[in-house]
Amino acid sequence: MSASRFAEPLVALLCAAIAIASAGGVLPAPWLFVFKPLTTLLIIAHAWRRDGGSPAVRRWVLIGLLFSLGGDVALLWPREGFLPGLVSFLLAHLAYLVAFTRQVPFAARRWPFVVYALAAGGILSQLWPGVPESLRIPVVAYVLCLSAMAAQAAAVWRMSQHNGDARRAAVLALGGALFVVSDALLATNKFHGALPLASLWILSSYWAAQWCIASWLKPREFALR
């Protein structure tokens, strides 16, 4: 690994740490408005420098990351920006889903969809009483898209067990799972009750998920020509 590649994740990690500390009140709150979008921009740069092995796969992952950036900015205003942020991330998950289905047909492995459907249903049933009526349809739509994205990521992993993409596919599946964890924590904190150190757990798992998804793209030197 070259020095620049080693520095890339460290810079992203530093920006994420500053954003998390700002969100948690350890550092000045206005810093969050700089370092939260900056962290996602660094993940976009990480994905941009990778080839993906397919122009379509790379394009849709980048589109997903750009929608995620829009969601990050919207959620800087947690009350007014929640619905626009929800829509932005819903579109991000749809873009990721398109990218993943360029590699493996949709639901090529059924069990991940069963597992994520059960998990999503269980989490939603616990949070449902606290979800405002005006947000229930958007929240259900979001949960469906999130679960499908994570399940398809796991399907890509299972279908890649016996080829050279297995390691990257495992990272992708981890990214999908971490996204579910992050959003479950965020929803619990918003609709059920405040979590201790919420910003730490929500944002760290979120950016880890995005880094894993971006890292699924093939490095340029190993891309198919």
N, C-alpha and C positions, 0 to 999 in steps of 0.2 A: 504494500500500500504506500503510495507516495505521500510526501508531507502534506500536500494540499488536500488529499482525500482524508487524511487523518484529522486535519484541522476542520474540515467541513462539519462533521457531526459535533465536534467540540464547540464550535461557534454557535450552532443551533441549540445545543444543550445549555450554553451560557445564556442565550437570549430567552430560552424557555424558563430557566431558573429565575431570571430577573422579572419576567412577566408573572410568574407564579408568586414570587415574593411581593410584587406590587399588588396583585389581586388579593393577597392575604394580609395586606396592611403592614408588611415588614419594610417595604420600600414605598416611596411616594406613589399614590394611586395614579396620577397622570402618566407615569411611566408605562402603565399597562397599554395605553393608547398607541404607544410606539412599539413596544417589544412583543405584544401579542400578534399583531399582523406581521411584524418582522420575522418572527419565528416561522410562521406559515410560509412566508415568502422564501425563506431559506430552504424549506422542504421542497417548494416548487422549483427552486434552482437546482436542488439535488436531483429531482426527477427530470428536469430539462436537460441535464448533462448526460442522461442515460438514453439509450436508443430504444429499448423496449422490445427489439426483435421484430416489431411490426409498427408501421406508422400509425395505424388505427388504434392499437393498444396504447401507445404513447400519447396520442392526441386525447383519448378519452380519459386517461388518468390525469393529464394536465387540466382538462376541463373540470374534472371532479375537484382537483385541488384549488382551482380558481373559484369555484362555487363555495368551497370550504372557506376560502379567504373572505368572501363576501359574508358568509355566516359569522365568521370571527368578528368582523367589523360591526355587524348588526348587533351582536350580543355584547358589545361594549356598553350598550344601553339595555340592561337585562329586561326591563319592563316593556319599553316601547319597541325594542328590537327583537323580542322573542319570536313573534310570528314570522317576520321577514327572515330571521336567522333559521327558523325551522324549515321554511321553504327552501332557503339556499342549501341547507344540508341535505334536504330530501333530493334536490336536483343533483347534488354531489354524489349521493349514493346511487342514483340512477345512472350517472355517468360512469361510476366505477363498475356497476353491474354490466353495462355495455362493454367496457374494457375486458372484464373477466370472461364474458361469453364469446369474445373473439378468440379465446384460447380453448375453452371447453363449453360444449352446449349447455344451455340453461338446465339446471337440476339434473345434470348427468349422474350425480350421486344423490339419492333421496334422503339418506339418513341425516345429513347436515341440516336439511330443511325441516325435518321432523324435530330435531334437537333444538334448533333456534326458534321454531314456532312454539314449542312447549315453554322454553325459557322466556320468550317475549310475552306469551300469554300469562305466565305466572307473575312476571314483574308488573305488567299492566294491570292485572287484577288487584294487586296490592296498592297501586298508586291511583287507580281509577276514581275513588271518592274525592281525591284532592284535585283532580283535573277540572278546571272550569268548563262549563257546558259549551261555551263558544270555542274552546280549543280541542274538544274531544275528537271531532272528525279529522282535523289536521294532525293530531297526535297519533291517531290510529294509522293514518296514511303513512306517516313518518316511520312508525314502528315496523310496518309491513316492508317498506323499502330498505330500512336498516337491516332487518332480519334476512331479507333476500340477498342483500349484498354480502353479509357475513357468511351466509350459507353457501353462496356461490364461490366465495373465496376458499372455503373449506373443500368444496367440490373440486376446484382447480388443484388443490394440494393432493387430494386423494387420487386424482387422475394422473398426477405427475410423479407417482411413487417410484416408477421404474425408468425414469429418464434423467437427463442432466439438469432438468429444471426443478428437481425435487426440493432442494434446499431453499431456493428462492420462493417456491410455492408454499413451503412451510412458514416462511416469514410472512407471506401474504395472508395465510390463514390466521396467523397470530394477530396481524393487523386488524382483520375483520372482528376477531374476538375482543380485542382491546377497545375497538370502537363501540361495541355493544356494552362493555363494562363502563366506559366513560359516559355514555349517554344514559345508562341506568343510574349511575351516580348523580348525574346532573338532574335527571327527572326526580329522583328521590329527594335531592336537596331542594328542588323547587316545589314539588307537589305534596311531599310527605312531611318533611321536617329538615331543619338545618343539620348538615353533617359536620363533624369536626374536621378541620383542615380540608374543607371541600375543594378549594381551588387547587391544592396540591394534587389530590387524587384525580380530580376531573381533568385538569389540563395536562398532567403528566401522562395519563393513559391515552388522552386524545392525541397528543403530539407523537407519542410512541406509535400509535395506530397509523397515523399519517406517514410517518417515516418508514414503517414497514411496507405500506402500500406503495410508496414511491420507490423503495428498494427492490420491489418485485420486478421492476423494469430491468431489462438486461443492460449491463454496462456496455458502453460502446465497443470496447475491444473484443467483447464476446458476442456481439449482436450478429444475427444472421445477415448475410449479404445477398 
